[in-house]
């Protein structure tokens, strides 16, 4: 999806950049790129399990420190 904007005669660079930015917004290129950048990848069941154990361990550590008055 190439966006091509040509400079009109006697058009300032600022207005050219503004037209380009509007064309990019209307085309949806940035929106699609952001969706792909933050897309969750599919994890294997083992990885999910390991992440859950890690979260549980960290929450227990936090509670212990809170109970001791360190936090």
N, C-alpha and C positions, 0 to 999 in steps of 0.2 A: 504494500500500500504506500506508494510514493506520492507525496503531496508536492505539487509543482505550482509555484506562484511566480509570475513574471512581473517585473517592475513596469509600471505604467509610465508614460512620458511625464516628466516634471513631478514625479511622486517622491516624497521625502522617504528617507530610510525608516524613520519612525512609523510612518503609516504602512509601509511595506511589511515591517515586522508585525505590526498590529493585525494586518490582513492574514499573514501567515499563521499567527497564533490562533485567530478565529477559525481558520481552515482546519488546523490541527484539532481544535476542540470539537468542531462539528463532525470530523471524520471518526472520532472515537479511538484514535490510535493510542493516546495516553491512557485512556480508561482500560483498554485491553491489556496494555503493558503492566499497569498496576495490578490488575486481576491475576495475571500470570506470576508476578513477582511475589504476591502474598498467598498463592494457592497452597493449600495443605497437601503434603504428599501422603500417599498411602503407606502406613507403617505396618510392618508385620506384627502378628499377635505377640511375638516374643518382645519386640521393641516396646509395644504398648504396655505390656506387663512390667518391663523394666522401668519405664517412666513412671508408672503408677507406684511402684515400690520406692522409687527415689522421692517422689512427692510425699509419700507417707512418712518416710524416714526424716525428711526435712521438717515436716509439720510436727513430728514428735520431738525433734531437737528444739524447735522453737518453743513448744509448750514447756519443755523441761527448763530452758533458760528463763522463760517468763515466770515459772514457778519459783525459781531460785532468786528472782529479782535482778537478773543481769540485763534484762531488756525493759 
